[in-house]
């Protein structure tokens, strides 16, 4: 687990809902603002092509940024 700064949801009245593999996120949740730019610093595997590690509240999700589909999830990664 890693300590991180406060998470700001892109929607004012949105609260955390656990997102699983195969579900799709709204585009605001996986915009470049939420990308983990240096996965190595967090011991996450490198990703290529349309995939990005994205912070979603305390979780880290691997998202296809073309479709919004979640292809991997690590829950409670940040505290």
Secondary structure by P-SEA (a helix, b strand, c coil): cccccbbbbcccccccccccccccccccccccccccccccccccccccccccccccccbbbbccccccccccccccccc
